[in-house]
């Protein structure tokens, strides 16, 4: 269904963000999740081979640009969709 689509989910290391990332991956999208918690992202990387991870803080302007500038090992191109589930301001 979502073959050749790229989705970035901020705050995707747990909860609703991770559930959304899993749903997109199950629909054949290339998925990148971002988050601040290294351990959570490491666990996702081990347990979810179809989801790529990037440590990034959504409240940091430079970190918000990083996912759109990154191509990761699954060969994904530019993002098709982005879901922000992490707070942007602290």
N, C-alpha and C positions, 0 to 999 in steps of 0.2 A: 504493500500500500504506500509506504513512504520511502521506497527504494530511491537512492540518489538524493535524498533530502538530508540536510544537516541541521540538528537542533542543539542549541546550547541552553543548559539549565543551570542558572546560578542557585547556590544553596542546594545542590543536588546530592549531597552526601548522606542525607537521612530524610525521613518523613515524607511529606508530600512531594518534595523535589525529587527524591530518589524514586518514589512510585511513578511519577511522571516520566522520568528518564527511562525506567524499565518498560513502561508502556510504549514509548517511542521506539526503543530498541526492539521490542517484540513486533513492532510494525515495520521493521527493516530500515529505520532511519539510522544514520550515523549520529551518535550522541556524544556530546562532551558535557560533563558536569564540572562546575567549579565550586569551591568552598574554601574555608580557612582551616578546617580541622584535618590535619595531615593523616591521622590514624583512620578517620572515617573514609577518606578518599582512598587510602591504601587498601582498606577492606573491600571497597567497591571494586577497585582495580583487579583484585584477586578473584572475587566472586562473580563479577559481571564482565566477561571478556568482550562484550559488544558495546561497552561504555568506556570512553576515555575520560581521564581526570586531569584537572589542572588546579593547582593551589592558587587561589586568588581571593582577595578581599573586595567584595562589591562596593564597599564604602571608599575605596581608594580609586581615584580617577584613572591612574595609570593601569591598575589591575583590571578595570572595566574594559579597557581597550585590548588587553592581551588576548582574550579568546577569539576575537574577530580577526586578529593578525596571525593566528596560529593555524598551521595545518599539522595534523597529527598522524601517527603511524598507520591509521586505517585508510589514509589516502583521501580524506574528505576535503572538499573544496570550501567555498564560501558558505556561510550559514544560510539556511532557509528560514529558520524560526529561532526565536529566543524567548525563554520564559524566565522572568526574574522572580525568584521566590525568596531571595535573601534581601534583608533590608539594605538600602543604599546609603542611609544616613545613620550615624550613631550619636 
